[in-house]
Amino acid sequence: MPEWFNAVLPELISVVKLIAGALIAFVVGRWVIGKLVRWTQLALEKREFDATLARYLVSLTSIVLNVFLIIGILSIFGIETTSFAALIAAMGLAIGAAWSGMLSNFAAGVFLILFKPFKVGDFVNAGGTTGTVKEIGMFATTIATLENVFTVIGNGKIAGDTIQNFSTYEFRAVDLRAQLAHGVAPKEAIELLRPQVAKIPNQVAEPAATIDILEFNERGTLLVVRPFCHNDHYWQVYFDTNRTIAETLAGAGYPVPSSFQTEYEYHMGDGSK
């Protein structure tokens, strides 16, 4: 053997041992991590954790364990892991500052999962958007609007704004108005509307529909017509009530409401008004 080979051989054997040890540590570490992540997932499923929150925890567990594995492998090669850990911390701060919006969305997602102001399938007004919740993700929530438009909203915006969940309670009010002209007796109009509104299907038995005087304005008397129904029947009751109001008042021969000023000017002979 050449003298240079005999001099290099011990170093070469040492490097091969280090590489072999690192490979073994990587393979074994990945196997152990896979088992731990799988065990964590099964444990969360057994305890019936929320599916979205469970994905958060499983993903976080996998990331943390893989970081520790990498640090451990680097220590095999004699790399100072404390400096490496400090570098990772510094990088984390830099990334955190750059991705502050994403991190706030992530934190808000955890809030939505833990406190559950709404769930998938609920009809809500959240983040300035009204519609049906299709998915609550790690960073954003997906809502199908009334126009059936796919809408994605950052969780941070939702958590920082008012959330209205129309599906929480058993029923909700369908709040409508009926304008009467001057000269129409409100009591008479109410008595005409009450039995017709009661015939609209899919109202709840209690509370009964409210029909009463809301205010007096320049056009006459304004009535409030408010039936109650389950959220699933809201739009059917909404449209049926509007149709019932129009047909009942027209059938009674009531005049079309107009402003007091217009009627006054008309009676004064101003035909242009």
Residue, then its C-alpha position, 0 to 999 in steps of 0.5 A: m500500500p502507498e504511504w499516502f493511502n495508509a495515512v488517509l485510510p483511518e480518516l476515510i474509515s472515520v468519515v465512512k463510519l460517520i456517514a453510515g451512522a448518519l444514514i442509520a440515524f436518519v432511517v431509524g429516526r424517520w421510522v420512529i417519527g412516522k410511528l409517533v405521528r401515526w400514534t398521535q393521529l390515532a390518539l386524537e381520533k380516539r378522543e374525537f378531536d375536531a378534524t381540522l384541529a387534529r390536522y394542525l397538531v399532527s402537522l406540528t408534531s411532524i415538523v418539530l420531530n423532523v427538526f430535532l432529527i436534523i439537529g441530531i444528525l448534524s451533531i453526529f458530524g460534529i457540527e455545533t448544534t447550539s449555533f444551528a439552533a440559534l440560527i433556526a430561531a433567528m430565521g424563525l423570527a425573520i420569517g415570522a415578521a415577513w409572514s405575520g399575516m399568515l401567522s395571524n390567520f393560523a392563530a385565528g384558525v385555531f380560535l375558530i376550531l377551539f371556540k366554534p362560532f360556526k361549523v361547516g354547513d352553517f349559514v353565516n355572515a363572517g368577514g363581511t361575506t354572507g353564505t354557507v360555510k364549506e370549509i374551515g382551513m388552517f389559514a382561511t375559511t371557504i364560503a359559498t355566497l348567496e350567488n353561489v360564488f366560491t369565496v375564500i376569507g382569511n381567518g384573521k379577518i373573520a376572527g377580528d370582525t363580527i360573526q353572525n351565525f344564522s344556523t345556531y338557533e331553531f328559527r329566525a325572523v323574516d323582517l319585511r315592510a308593507q307601506l300603506a298610502h295616506g287614507v288607508a286604515p292600518k288596523e284594517a290592513i293588518e286584519l286583512l294581512r294576518p290570515q293570509v300571512a298565516k297561510i304561508p307554509n314552513q313557519v314555526a308555530e311559536p312565535a306567531a308572525t308579527i304584523d303591526i305599525l312600525e312608523f308613520n312617514e311622508r307616504g303614510t303608515l309603514l307596517v312591519v310583517r315578520p314571520f318566523c321560520h327555520n333557516d332552511h326555509y328563509w328564502q321561501v318564506y321571504f318571497d312568499t311573504n312579499r308576494t302575499i303582501a302585494e296581492t293582499l293589498a292590491g286585492a283590497g283596492y288600496p292606492v299605491p303609496s306616494s309622498f305627501q308633497t306629490e299629492y299636495e302639488y297634484h291637488m293644487g293643479d300642478g300637472s307636471k308633478 
